[in-house]
Amino acid sequence: LWEDSTVIIDRLEHRSPRLQAASTGLRGVIAHLLDAFACTALLPMAMHYRWSYRDQQEQFLLAEFGRAIPAGAVPPAHKAAATARVMDKFAGFLAGLGVTADVIPVIEQDYLDLLAALEDHFQHEPYVLGRAPSLADFGLMAPLYAHLARDPVPGFLMKTKAPAVARWTE
């Protein structure tokens, strides 16, 4: 059983001749570094946009988090309140991730800078490391698609400032 996404991708890359070039040598090192960057450095950014702008995307978040509550787990009349409690718990993680009022301007500028760099790159290449997907694509995809492209506030920024990045996440 392969559980970790990095292990799954590494194993699949080694089985496919087309993908092997993206996982060996310098490209492999870069792919692993970008995966690590995405898993650590982009998590506070993704969580900031999700929870700091909660009031502007509350209905979206309620719908998405509500889908995770199995049918029948709570009475329908209590589902919204149960969903909000789960959301409150996750929103409470911001300070532990280092997201404070002092760093929010830096996080938001970093997001715009990241979008600009990726937009320029995806104007010329279909994937992060060239012509084939790699661990770098999948690592970056986790925060960029799941949070920053789908959530309304950061998604609007991505679609309007970096349409090639939005297309790549799609």
C-alpha positions in Angstrom: 0.0 0.0 0.0 1.4 3.4 -1.0 0.0 6.1 1.2 2.2 9.2 0.8 1.6 11.2 -2.4 5.4 11.7 -2.9 6.0 8.0 -2.6 3.2 7.3 -5.1 4.5 9.8 -7.6 8.1 8.6 -7.3 7.0 5.0 -7.9 4.9 6.0 -10.9 7.7 8.1 -12.4 10.0 5.2 -12.2 7.5 3.0 -14.1 7.0 5.4 -16.9 9.9 6.1 -19.4 8.3 9.4 -20.4 8.3 10.6 -16.8 11.7 9.3 -15.7 13.7 12.3 -17.0 11.7 14.5 -14.6 12.7 12.4 -11.5 16.4 11.9 -12.0 19.6 13.9 -11.6 19.3 17.7 -11.1 15.6 17.7 -12.2 14.9 15.2 -9.5 16.6 17.3 -6.8 14.8 20.4 -7.9 11.4 18.5 -8.0 11.9 17.3 -4.4 13.0 20.8 -3.3 9.9 22.4 -4.9 7.7 19.7 -3.3 9.1 20.5 0.1 8.7 24.2 -0.5 5.1 23.7 -1.4 4.3 21.5 1.6 5.9 23.9 4.1 6.2 27.5 2.8 2.9 27.6 0.9 0.8 26.1 3.7 0.6 29.4 5.7 -0.2 31.3 2.5 -3.0 28.9 1.6 -4.4 29.0 5.1 -4.2 32.7 5.4 -6.3 33.2 2.3 -8.7 30.6 3.4 -9.3 31.8 6.9 -8.4 35.5 7.0 -11.0 36.2 4.3 -13.6 33.8 5.7 -16.3 36.5 5.8 -16.0 37.0 2.1 -16.1 33.3 1.2 -18.2 31.8 4.1 -20.8 30.3 1.8 -18.2 28.5 -0.3 -16.4 27.2 2.8 -19.6 26.0 4.4 -20.6 24.2 1.3 -17.1 22.6 0.9 -16.7 21.6 4.5 -20.3 20.5 4.7 -19.7 18.0 1.9 -17.2 16.2 4.2 -19.8 15.5 6.9 -21.4 12.2 6.0 -25.1 12.1 5.4 -26.9 11.2 8.5 -23.9 12.0 10.8 -25.8 15.0 12.2 -29.5 16.0 11.8 -29.9 18.3 8.8 -31.0 21.2 11.0 -27.7 21.0 12.8 -25.4 20.5 9.8 -24.5 24.2 9.3 -23.6 24.6 13.0 -21.5 21.4 13.0 -19.8 22.5 9.8 -19.0 26.0 11.3 -17.5 24.3 14.4 -15.1 22.3 12.2 -14.2 25.5 10.3 -13.6 27.4 13.5 -11.2 24.7 14.6 -9.2 24.9 11.3 -9.3 28.7 11.4 -7.7 28.5 14.8 -4.5 27.1 13.4 -3.4 30.4 11.7 -1.3 31.7 14.6 0.4 28.3 14.9 1.3 28.5 11.3 2.9 32.0 11.9 0.1 33.9 10.2 -0.2 37.1 12.2 -1.3 40.6 11.4 2.4 41.6 11.1 3.2 39.0 8.4 0.0 39.2 6.4 1.2 41.9 4.0 4.3 39.9 3.3 2.3 36.7 2.7 0.0 38.6 0.3 3.0 40.2 -1.6 4.6 36.7 -1.7 1.5 35.3 -3.3 1.5 38.0 -6.0 5.2 37.5 -6.6 4.7 33.7 -6.9 1.8 34.2 -9.3 3.9 36.5 -11.4 6.9 34.1 -11.6 4.7 31.1 -12.3 2.6 33.1 -14.9 5.8 33.9 -16.8 7.0 30.3 -16.6 3.7 28.8 -17.8 3.6 31.2 -20.7 6.6 29.1 -22.1 6.3 25.6 -20.5 3.4 23.3 -19.8 4.8 22.0 -16.5 7.1 23.2 -13.7 10.2 21.4 -15.0 9.5 21.5 -18.7 7.6 19.1 -21.0 6.6 16.4 -18.5 4.8 16.5 -15.1 7.0 15.8 -12.1 6.8 15.8 -8.3 7.3 19.6 -8.5 3.9 19.9 -10.3 2.1 17.7 -7.9 3.7 19.3 -4.8 2.8 22.8 -5.9 -0.6 21.7 -7.1 -1.7 20.8 -3.5 -1.8 24.3 -2.1 -2.2 26.1 -5.4 -5.3 24.2 -6.6 -6.9 23.0 -3.4 -6.8 26.4 -1.6 -5.5 29.2 -3.7 -7.3 28.4 -7.0 -10.6 27.1 -5.6 -11.2 29.5 -2.7 -13.0 32.6 -4.1 -10.7 35.4 -2.8 -7.2 34.0 -3.8 -8.8 32.3 -6.9 -10.0 35.6 -8.2 -6.5 37.0 -7.8 -5.1 34.0 -9.7 -7.6 34.1 -12.5 -7.2 37.8 -13.1 -3.5 38.2 -12.5 -2.1 34.8 -13.6 -4.5 33.1 -16.1 -1.8 30.7 -17.2 -1.4 29.5 -13.6 -5.1 29.2 -13.3 -5.2 27.1 -16.4 -2.3 24.9 -15.1 -4.2 24.2 -11.9 -7.3 23.3 -13.9 
